Amino acid sequence: MELNLKEEEKDGFINFMLRQYRLVDALWFLAVEDKFGLDAAVELNEMVWEEMGARTAREIKKRFGIVENGLDGFVKALKYFPWAVIINYVVEKKGNRIIIKVPHCPPQEARLRSGRGEFPCKTMHFREFQYFAEEIDERIEVKCVFAPPDSHPKDQWCEWEFRIRE
């Protein structure tokens, strides 16, 4: 079946697909957590998103013709990263660093609403970002400023820093 969308339908369909992408991820995680416990869900999630970080960056480079390396290539590729759109990352350039801030995190906020509490996503996102960044440029290093299970301000879930390794 071929999908022939009118121009005015494309944004709605993209948003629908991103929501489905997020829901599959969330339901998968919750099913593993309910059956095997939070530690098992976190461990498997880390493995999945490490692989997805690299795969997604490779496909973004190929599909959207990104040839730039360094932090400029990273930011350009990041614009196509589904989670950057879903989460609405705040991306700032500060000198020789790129800072990503996350003021709203739908997965964490949904967990709080359901009474599950925060889950420790720091290692998973570190691996995801590390492998994504390395596909763009092996010199990019990732630093987590804070992310759950770390304490964080009420108005920000996590913060990440990217720079070129010297």
N, C-alpha and C positions, 0 to 999 in steps of 0.2 A: 504494500500500500504506500503510495506516495503522498507526502504531506505538502499540499499547495496552500500556503497561508497568504492571505492578503497582507499588505504592508502594515495596516493598522492592527492586525492580529498577532504580529510577531512578538512584540514586547510582552503581551499577555501570555503567550505560549512559553516564552523564555522563563518568565517568572513562575509559571506552573511547573515547568521542568526542574527548575532550581528547588522549588518546594518539595517536589517528589524525591529529588536527590538527597535533600536534607532529611526527609522523613524516613527513607530507606535506611540511611545511616543511623538515625536515632532508634528506629524499631529494632534493627539488628543488634545494636549495642544493648538495649533494654532486654531483649530476649536472652542474650548471652548472660547478662548480669543476673536476670531472674533465675536462670537455670544453673549457672556455674559460679555466680558470685561476682562482686565488683572487681576483684583483683584479676580474675580471668578475663573479664570484659575489657579491662584497661590494657592488659598484656596483648590480647588479640588486636585490639584497636590500634595499638602502637605499631604492630607489624603491618597491618593493612595500610595505615596512613603513611608509613615510611615508603612503602612501595608506590602508593598513589602519588606522593609528592614528586617522585622521580618521573613516573609515567606521565603525569599531567603536564609537567614542565616540558618534557620531550614532545608531547603532542601539541602543546601550545606553540612551541618554537616552529614546528613543522607546519601546522595548520595556518598560523597567522604570520609566517615569514619573519620571525624575530631572529635577527642575526647579531644584534648588539650583545656585548657581554658586559661585565661589571655591574654596578648598581643601576645604571640606566636600563640595561637589558632586563635586570631583575624586576624593576618597577613596571616596565612595559609588559612583561609576561604576567606579572601579578594581576594586572587589570583583567586578564582573561581567566584567572583562577576562580572556579565556581565559589569557593568559600570566601574569597575576597568580596564577591558580590552579595552572597547570602548574609554574611556578617557585617558587611559595609565597613571594612577596615578603614581606619584613619591613617593615612600614610603621609609622613613628613620627611623632608630631606633636611638634615642638620649637618652642615659641613660635609664630612666624608662618611656620613652614616645615613641610613634609612631607618626610621622608627615606624613601627606599626603599633597602633593602639586599638584596643577593642572595648568601646564603651558599652556595647550591647552584645550579648552572646546568647542567641536563641536556644542552643542546647542546654546551657547551664541555667538559664532563666526558666526553661520548661521543667528542668529537674527540681528547682526550688518550688515552683508552683505545685508540683505533684508530691512534694514532701520527701523527695529522695536525697536532697542535699547536693552540694557541689561534688563533682568527680575530679580526680587529679588528672588533668589533661596536659600538664606541662611537658612531660617526656614525649607524649604522642605528637604534640605540636612542634616540639623541638626537632624531632626526627623528620616530620613532614616538611617543615621549613628548610632544614638542613639539606635534604635530598632534592627538594625543589630548587633551592639556590645553587647547589652544586651542578645541576643540569644546565643552569644558565652560565655559571662561571665557577670553576673549582676554587677560585681564590676567595669567594664570599664566605664569611664566617657569620654564624648566628649566635646571638647571646639573648638569653631570656632575662629580662629585667624582673618580671614577676608573672606568675600564672598559677592557677590552682594546682596544687594544694597550698601555694604561698598565700599569705594574707595579701589583700589588694584593696584599693580604695573602693568605696561603694559605687562610684561612677565609672569604674574601669575594671574590666575582668583581667586583662593581661596586657603586657607591653613587651615588644621584641625589638632588638637592634641588629642591624646588618651592616657589615663593613667589609672592605677588601683586606684580606690578610696580608700583612707586610712581610 
